[in-house]
Amino acid sequence: MSNNNGIISLREETRNKILSLRSILNILCKPQFEVLWDNSDDKLKDELKEYVVAANKDKVLNWMRTHPCISPSEMSWAQLTNTAKRLRVPKYSRLNKLELITECERRMEHEES
């Protein structure tokens, strides 16, 4: 009986990994992913490959959301607030979306120089 439990859990783990990899494959086939991939350096590509091999869909999605080539004007509200927090924008939670975009873009340009 205990042998069957081992087989059942092995099958379930394998099934879960396959489902996760299928989800990742769907993400990797999107045109927006291709743009991010083309604009990535080797370090970013290697990081993503690790997430794919580990079948970690959440990290793949986070890699896309936080990719450095995404401009603030293309970000969602949550992405903007996270970016503003990372860039140490004072009182970012009180700013509207347009103000956040402007401030994030200004700080990102300053960070690059």
C-alpha positions in Angstrom: 0.0 0.0 0.0 2.8 2.5 0.9 4.3 1.7 -2.5 1.2 2.9 -4.3 1.2 6.2 -2.3 4.7 6.9 -3.6 3.6 6.3 -7.1 0.5 8.5 -6.7 2.5 11.4 -5.3 5.2 11.0 -8.0 2.5 11.1 -10.7 0.9 14.2 -9.0 4.2 16.0 -8.8 5.0 15.2 -12.4 1.5 16.4 -13.5 1.8 19.6 -11.6 5.2 20.3 -13.1 3.9 19.6 -16.6 0.9 22.0 -16.1 3.3 24.7 -14.8 5.6 24.2 -17.8 2.6 24.4 -20.2 1.6 27.7 -18.6 5.1 29.0 -19.0 5.1 27.9 -22.6 2.0 30.0 -23.2 3.7 33.0 -21.7 6.8 32.5 -23.8 4.8 32.3 -27.0 3.3 35.8 -26.6 4.6 38.6 -28.8 5.2 40.9 -25.8 7.6 38.2 -24.3 9.6 38.2 -27.6 10.1 42.0 -27.3 11.4 41.6 -23.7 13.6 38.7 -24.7 15.1 40.7 -27.6 15.8 43.6 -25.2 17.5 41.5 -22.5 21.1 41.1 -21.8 22.7 37.6 -21.1 22.3 38.0 -17.4 18.5 38.6 -17.7 18.2 35.7 -20.1 20.1 33.3 -17.8 17.9 34.4 -14.9 14.8 33.6 -16.9 16.1 30.2 -18.0 16.6 29.2 -14.4 13.0 30.1 -13.6 11.8 28.0 -16.6 13.9 25.0 -15.7 12.5 25.2 -12.2 9.0 25.5 -13.7 8.4 28.6 -11.6 5.6 30.4 -13.4 5.3 33.2 -10.8 9.0 34.1 -11.2 8.6 34.1 -15.0 5.7 36.5 -14.7 7.6 38.7 -12.3 10.6 38.7 -14.6 8.3 40.1 -17.3 6.6 42.6 -15.0 9.8 44.0 -13.7 11.8 43.9 -16.9 14.0 47.1 -17.2 12.9 47.9 -20.8 9.3 48.4 -19.8 8.6 52.1 -19.7 6.5 53.6 -16.9 3.8 54.7 -19.4 3.3 51.0 -20.2 3.1 49.9 -16.5 0.0 49.1 -14.5 -0.8 51.0 -11.4 0.7 48.2 -9.2 3.8 48.2 -11.3 4.1 51.9 -11.1 3.8 52.0 -7.3 6.3 49.2 -7.0 8.7 51.0 -9.3 8.2 54.3 -7.4 8.9 52.5 -4.2 12.1 51.0 -5.6 13.2 54.4 -7.0 12.5 56.0 -3.6 9.9 58.5 -4.8 8.8 60.4 -1.8 5.0 60.2 -1.0 4.5 58.1 -4.1 1.2 56.7 -2.8 -0.3 60.2 -2.9 0.5 60.8 -6.6 -1.9 60.2 -9.4 -0.9 57.9 -12.3 0.4 60.7 -14.6 2.5 62.2 -11.8 3.9 58.7 -11.0 4.8 58.1 -14.6 6.5 61.4 -14.9 8.4 61.0 -11.6 9.5 57.4 -12.4 10.7 58.3 -15.9 12.7 61.3 -14.5 14.3 59.1 -11.8 15.0 56.3 -14.2 16.8 58.6 -16.6 18.8 60.0 -13.7 19.6 56.5 -12.6 21.0 55.6 -16.1 23.3 58.7 -16.2 
